[in-house]
């Protein structure tokens, strides 16, 4: 891959926060918030796939939704091609949504069950006005060809397809408006393993064909290893490590990343791997711990970890980590 300095930044996220208020039964208790995303910053380069990984509840899907303004962020900045999209009004945001698309985890829930595939694709093109009405049928047939579905699929409803086929329809709908960036929110986690491989290969093929950029959200590290260029690890609403895929999988620097990678199944019963077992539960995002948020489960915790919050710093080229003692783990 090219050096980061040679790439064009397509998306830049700065200090993004997404807090959700918690209802209280008492008038006298201070208002509490679930800090789902708490001060997240990163860059996404044109034409790459950046994957966000972490345990359930770490804030990865909420980050994707906040970027798209499906949930209005509490604070922060999101720049798309240099434009802060959080300051756009509804009309301006609708104009931009053609460039920013999303593929959801459950293809059946994300497709209108009362519409045929033809109506689903036509609606997307009509809202964004990307294809003149006389040319839309040709464009729809073209889209079905891209995702490997027959032309007769246009007259069928979502319930008449398998899960993998429905996800192909979701991909076709995203492509219908000529996007530049697609956020894949657990896009293959609901599919069988063999179908997962087909969808991942399809996404990579389409990325090469149309120069797409992917923000790929997943908890499956095997999938992430297959599709990613870079990987960002989140824990309790914070970024703990960002690196090129090879660097992260070969030389993880954060204890949490090491624990995640040690949990990947190895398809060889004779191969022994040292498993890192984390003790305790993930703290509540309503009242996260002081200092390093991982210190309550970290096997290397010190008093400094409990008192001082580490910053996300570049330890080696394009390898960022949020840990006071990351240099020790690099040795």
Buried (B, 14 or more C-beta within 10 A) or exposed (E): EEEEEEBEBBBBBBEBBBBBEEEEEEEEEEEBBBBBBBBBBBBBBBBBBBBBBBBEBBBBBBBBBBBBBEBEBBEBBBBBBEEEBBEBEEEEBEEBBBBBBBBBBBBBEBBEEEBBBBBBBBBBBBEBEBBEEEEBBEBBBBBBEBBBBEEEBBEBBBEEBEBBBBBBBBBBBBBBBBBBBBBBBBBBBBBEEEBBBBBBEBBBEBBEEEEBBBBBBBBBBEBBBBBBBBBBBBBBBBBBBBBBBBBBBEBBBBBBBBBBBBEEEEEEEEEEEEEBEBEEEBBEBEEBBEBBBBBBBBEEBBEEBBEEBBEBEEBBEBBBBBBBBBEEBEE
